[in-house]
Amino acid sequence: MSRSALTRNDVQQATAMMYAQSYEAEYGEEYAVERHSKDNELPIHGNQATYNLNKMLYDNIMQSIYFGQLFAFKTYHEVVDEIYYRVDHAEPLSPGTARIPSTCFCLLLKCCTMRLTKNQMHGLLKHVDSPYIRCIGFLYLRYVCDPEELWSWYEPYLDDEEEFNASANDKILTTMGAWVRSLLEEIQYFSTILPRIPKKILDGIKVKLLLHDKKKSRAKENLANIALLVKGTKVRAMYADEENEPAMYDAVIDEVDEKNHKFWVTFPQYGNSEQVELGNIEFCPPRRDNDRRRSRSRSKERRHRRRSHSRDRRRSSSRDRRRSSSRDRRRRSPSYERRRRSRSRSRDQRRKENKNLTEDLLEEIRQKERRKAEAVGKDYAARPASYKGSLTLKQDRFTTRKRSRSPTTKNYEFVELEKPSETNIVPPPPRMSREAEERRRKLLETYGDAAAKPKKSKEY
């Protein structure tokens, strides 16, 4: 680690220690005793001083007046009430500013310094009074939770349909599920950067998100054929555990929970039984009579094309004609058709059983990322930003500085002047001194008076 990085780390630890000492000096030793006696506390992953917040954002929060006022709140319920009354968006900065932190992130750092427990976190995530209470809970997990445990916390809320304003713009609405999903997929969050998730863990999260979407689409398709999913029906169900990746296997339905749309299935190849949801089942409903007729007509057309092609080939040579006729006879035989179908069915079945869903989903994700990174419609000829230009920040439209007291008003007396009787009197010009008059007279004698009117000549 470089010398500057070591110095920065020491400064961060010293700032956190000063924060804890000031808190303890103001409220006594009860804070320290209570801090170490917490049970079931969520461990802090990463930087213990800044809680993985952006350094500039962390410094602005520590220097803000509002965060200093939060020292008065000592309990978890007081902070929750403050979130309910003061937070109206989830952006890191106040609208129209580049340095003033929002109340949401000030209260987020307050929760980080309090070190929440798992029970308190469940209380935040399931709170029904305000969506911003839940937002602070999800942001807390995104910043200080171990990346390996993020999926277990976020998965139950991916389909949450509660709408709220994540940005300061009241016209932009989003759902809680979509917002939680963006915290997992993206690293850029408004004007700040979220903590980096390791590549291997991030790929696993993306695979699980795509698998979650496919489960929803399968559940929607199977819901239309729910009446056919009864006891004894043969289906393909998903199975996964700590040692095996998610994959589809042949299964038979044993019991059906119609109320919750859950099924107990048995895997004949392995002999074990598992409970699966509607989205974890692949079911192909039997084809109707119309579909069968269409398939028969298509097979007849194919057979007709094959026969016509064989006739053309028979005309070419006698040897090719004998081969094609024998091949057609074999193909027309029912035994050959049954063998061919059984071989193709067993081949497809082995391929499906050995198919690893994780690899296919990961390849699909990589293809999407490649398409997303394609150079389409980007201005590559633009001049890159300079070093000083990239460091400049936009000016704030307002400040939090208190307004100075206005001066006391004074009573003035206005006196009306006496108006002259004659308003058209022109004041006399200022009188020149004798030296100035003598100088003016000499100049007039030498050069004449240019302002004088010329005399009219007499007409004869």
N, C-alpha and C positions, 0 to 999 in steps of 0.2 A: 504494500500500500504506500502511496506517495506521502510526502511530508505534509502537503496541503490537505490531503484527505484525512490524515491522522489529526491534524489541528482542527479541522471542521468537526470530526467526530467528538473530540474533547469538548469543543464549544457546545455542541448539542447536548452532551451528557451534563455539562455544567448548567445549562439553561433548565433542563428538566429537574436537576437537583435543587436549583433555586426556586423553581415553581413549587416543588413539594415542601421545601422549608418555609416558604412564605405562607402556604396553606396551613401548615402545622402551627406556625407562629400565631396565625390569626384565630384558629379554631381549637388549638390545644393538641394534646397528645392522643385524643380520642380518634383522630383521623388515622394516625399511624397504626394504632391497635386494630381499628376496624379494617384498615387496608390489608393487613396480613392475616386476619382471621376469616376472610371470605372463603366459602366453600364452593366448589363447582365453578370456579372462575375460568373464563375464556383466556387461554394463553395468548400473549402478544407475539406475533410472528414478524420478524424483521427488525427494523430500527426501533429500539425501546425509547428513544428520546423524541423523535418527530412523528412516530407512529406511521411511518411511510408516506407522510404527506409531502407535497412539493415544498422545497426549502423556502422559496419566496412566499408561498401561500401560508406556510407555518409561521414565518416571521411576521407577516401582516396580521395574522390572527392573534399572535401573542402581544402585538403592539396596539391592538384595537381597544377602544374604550369599552365596547359592549362585552368583550370577553373578560375584561377585568371586573365587570359587574357580576359575572357569573360565579365569582367566589362565594357569593352569599348562598348559593344553592348547594346543600350538602347531601340531600337524599335523592334517590332515583325518581321518586314520584314528583318532586319539585321540578326536576329537569323535564320530565314528560309533560307537565302542565305548561312549562315555558315553551316547549316545542309547539304545543297545541295553539297557544295564543300568538306566537311571534313569527312562525315560519309559514311562508306562503309560496315558496318555490324551492327547488333543489339545486340551484346553480351554486358554484363555489364563490362567486363574486356578486356584489350588489349590482343591480342593473345600471348601466351607463358609466361604470367605473372600471378601472384596471388594477386597483390596489386594495380597495375596501372590501374585506371579506363579508360574505352573507351571514345572516343569523343562523342559517342551516349548518354551515361548516364550523361556525363558532361553537354551536351546541354539539356538533359531532366531536370536536376536539375535547370538549368538556366531558362527554361520555367516555372518550378514550382515557382521560386522566382518572376517571372513576373506576375503570377496569370492571366492566359488566360481567355478570355471571351468565350461565346458560339459561337459567330460568328467566332472568331479566331480558335476555335476548329474545326468547320465545314470546315474552310479553310485548316487546316492541314489534315483532314481525306479525303478530296476530291482533294488533290493536285496531279497534273499529272506530275510534273517534276522529282520527285525522290520517290521511295517507302519508303525510310528511313524517309522522312518527315512525311509520314503517320504513320510509325512505332512509332515515338516519340509521335504522337498524341494519338495512342492507348495505349502506355505505360503510358502516362500522366493520361488517364482516369482510367487505371487499378490501379494506385497507389493512386490517390487522389479523385476519384469520389465515390459517395455514391454507395455501392453495389446494392441497389435496382434499380438504374438507369443504371447499366451497360448494361443490355439486350437491352434497348431502343437505346443505342448508338451503340452497336455491331451488332444488328440483320441485318441491311441493307447490311453488308459487309461479311456475312458468306459464300456467294457464289462467292466472288471476286476471279478471276482466274489470277490476276497479279503475275508473278513469280519474286522472288528476293532471295538473300542470307541472311538469318537471322543469320547464324553463320559465323565465320571468314573463314571457308573453302569454297572456291569458287565452289567446285564441288557439294556441297549440296544445292539444290534448293527446295523451298517450295512456296506455293501459299499464298496470303494474307488472303484468307478465312480460310485455315487450320491453319495458324499462329494465327489469331484472336481467333479461336476456342480453341487452346491450352492455350491461356491466360485465358479463362474462366474455362476450365476443370482441369488444372494442377496448382499446387502451386509452383513447382520447375521450375525455369527459368534459364537454364544454371548453373552458379555457385552461384546464389543468390536465395532467397525465396521471392515470391510475397506476398502482404498482404492477410491475411486470409479472406475468404468470409463466413459469417454465414451459418450454416448448412441448415437452412430452405430456405434461399435464393439460396444456391448452389443447393439444390434438385430441386427447381423450375426452375433454369437455365438448369439443365441437362434434365428435362422433356421437356422443350421447345426445346432444341437441338434435342432430339430424335423425337419429334413431327415434327420438321422442316425436318428431314431426311425422315420421312414417307410421308410428303407432297410432297417431291421431287419424291419419288418412285411412289406415286399415280398420280402425274402430268404426269410422263413418261408413265404410263399405259393408262391414259385417253387420252393422245395425239394421241394414235393409233386409238381411237374410237371417235375422235372429231367430225366426220361427223354425228354421232348418237345423239349428245347432242344438240338438237334443242328445240324450244319452245314447251312446253307441256310434255316434257320427265320427268318421275318420277325418282328421284335420292335420295340419302342420302347426306345431306350437313352438314358441321360442323358449330356450333354456340357456341360462348363464349362471355361473357361480364364480368363486374367487380363482379357480384354476382354469375354467373354460370361458372363452369369449362367447358373446351372444351368437347363437346359430339356431336355424329352424330344423326340427326333427319331426318325423311321423309320430302321431299321437292319436289316442281315442278318448273321447269325452266320457267321463264316468258320472259326474254330478254337475248340475247347473244351478247357479244362484241367480235367478231371474231378476231379483230386486236390484242387486249391485252389478249385474252383468259380469260375473266371475265364474270360472269353470275349473273343475278338477279334472285333469287329464292324466293319462298313463302313457308312457313311452314304451311301446312293446320291445324295442330293440335293447333297452337298458333295464326295463322293469320297474322304474321308479315313478312316483306320482307327484305332481306339482299343481299348485293353484296359479292360474294365469288369467290375465285380463282379456277383454275383448280385442284390444289392439295387438296382442301378442299371438293372435291366431290367424293363420292363412287358410281360407276356405274357398274352394271353387264350387259354386252351386251347380247342380246338374243342369245340363242344357235342355232347353225346351224343344218341342217338336219342330217349330219353325227353324230353330238353329240347326237341328239335325238335318232337316231338308236342305238348308243352305250348304251345309258341309258336304252332303251327298252330291249335290249338283256340282260343287267345286271339284270334288274328287273325280266325277265323271268327265268334267272338262279336262282335267289334268291327264286322265287316262286316254282320252281321245287325242290329245296333243302328242302323248307318248307313242300311240299307235301310228299316227300319221308320220311322226318322225322316223319310226322304225321302218315304215313302208319306203320312205325316201332312201333310207340307207340300204334296203334290200335291192333296190334298183341299181345301186352302184356296182356291186360285185356279188357273185354267188356265195363266196365264203362269208362275207359280212351278212348276207341274207340269212344263212343258216344260224349264225351266232345270234342275230337279233331275234329270230323266231323262237329259238330255244330260251333266250332271256325273257321274252314276253310270256312264253308258256309258264316258266317258273314264277314270274311275277304275278300272273293271273291265278296261280294256284292258291287256295285259302291257307294251306299250311305255311307257305313262304311268307304270306302277309302277316300271319300270326307271329311267326318267329321274328320278323323284322320289327313289328310293333313292340314285342316283349323286350328285344335287345335295346331299342331306342328308349323305352320306358325305364329299364334298369339303369341305362347309362345316364339318363337325366336325373334319376333318383340318386345315384351315387354322387353325381356332380352337385346336386342340391344339398345332400347331407354333408359333404365335405366342404361346402361353401362357408367361408368365414365372413360374416357380415361386417366385422370391424375393418377388414382390409378393403372391402368394396366401398364402404362409407368413407373411409379415409381417402381413397382415390377420388371419389366424387367431390370431397371437400377440396382437395388439391386442384382439381379441374376448375372449380368455381373460383378459387383464389387466383389461378392463372388467368382466367377470363377477366377477373376484376382488375388485375395488374396490367392488362393489355394497354398499349399506348394508343388510345383512341380518343381524339378530341382534346388532347392536352397541348398547351402552348409551350413547346420545348425551345422555341426561339426567344423566349422572354429573357430579359437580363436578370441574372441572379441578384438577390438582395445583398447589399453590402453589410459589413460587420456592424457598423454604427447604426445603419438603418434597421437591422434585425434586433438591436438592443433597445430601440425607442419604443415607448409605450404611449398609447393614446391618453389624452388628458381627461381627467375626471370632469364631469359636468357639475358636480357639486362636492362639497366636503362635509365632514362631520364636525367642523369647528363651530363652537358656540358663537352666536351673534353677540357683538359688543353692545353694551347698554347705550341707549340713545341719550344725548345730552338733554339737560333740563331746559324747558322752554322759558324764554325771557319775554317780559312784557315791554314792548316798545311803544313810545308816544310819538305820534306823527303830528307835526306842526305845519299848518298851511301858511304859505308865504303870501304876502300881499301882492295882488296882481296890479301891474301898471295901468293907468287910465287909457293910454294910447298904445295899442298893441302893435302898430306899424312903425314904431320908432326904431330906426337902425342905429346901433351903437357906433360912435365915432371911431375911426381907425386909430391905431396907436401912433403917438407922435414920435418923429425921428429926432435924433440928437443933432446938434449943430454940425458936427464933423460929417455925419452921414448926409445931411442936406448939402453941404459944400461939395462933397464928393459926387453926389448925384448931379449937381448943377454943372460941374466940369465935364462930366460924361455926356450930358445933353448938348453942351456947346460943341464938343468934339464930334460926336457921332449923330446927333440929332435924335428926335423922339420917334421911334419906329411905331409906337402905338397911336400916334396922332393921325387924324384923318387927313387925307390929301385935299388940298384946296381945288375947287372947281375952276377950270379955265374959262375965261370970258369968251363968249361967242360974238363975233362981229358979223 
